[in-house]
Amino acid sequence: MNQAIQFPDREEWNADIDAVSFPALVNGMQLMCAIKGEKLAHRFGGDTPEQWLAAFCDHRWDLEEEAEALIQSQQEDDHGWVWLS
């Protein structure tokens, strides 16, 4: 599957889902991606949403690459979100 995937710099802490959420543009259509704060803490450290958001920014390229692989393998949940683990 040949898809054009872009990741705009619009990540944010989403307290409703306890995760950093960020959009992906797939052939012009927006798809939401997310990684839970607890997963960021486990992978990169940190104790607060601010630290997890900073960790996301510090590791953006690797996380976007992971999200791209999940998008390409069509790993969306029932709500159309892609969740990194």
ChimeraX attribute file (.defattr): number of C-alpha atoms within 10 A of each C-alpha:
attribute: neighborCount
match mode: 1-to-1
recipient: residues
	/A:1	6
	/A:2	6
	/A:3	12
	/A:4	11
	/A:5	19
	/A:6	15
	/A:7	20
	/A:8	10
	/A:9	11
	/A:10	9
	/A:11	17
	/A:12	16
	/A:13	19
	/A:14	15
	/A:15	11
	/A:16	6
	/A:17	12
	/A:18	14
	/A:19	22
	/A:20	21
	/A:21	22
	/A:22	20
	/A:23	20
	/A:24	22
	/A:25	15
	/A:26	16
	/A:27	11
	/A:28	11
	/A:29	9
	/A:30	13
	/A:31	17
	/A:32	16
	/A:33	24
	/A:34	23
	/A:35	22
	/A:36	20
	/A:37	27
	/A:38	18
	/A:39	14
	/A:40	24
	/A:41	16
	/A:42	11
	/A:43	12
	/A:44	15
	/A:45	14
	/A:46	17
	/A:47	12
	/A:48	12
	/A:49	21
	/A:50	14
	/A:51	16
	/A:52	25
	/A:53	20
	/A:54	15
	/A:55	18
	/A:56	22
	/A:57	13
	/A:58	12
	/A:59	13
	/A:60	15
	/A:61	12
	/A:62	11
	/A:63	17
	/A:64	19
	/A:65	12
	/A:66	14
	/A:67	24
	/A:68	21
	/A:69	12
	/A:70	16
	/A:71	20
	/A:72	15
	/A:73	10
	/A:74	12
	/A:75	15
	/A:76	16
	/A:77	9
	/A:78	7
	/A:79	7
	/A:80	12
	/A:81	16
	/A:82	24
	/A:83	19
	/A:84	16
	/A:85	13
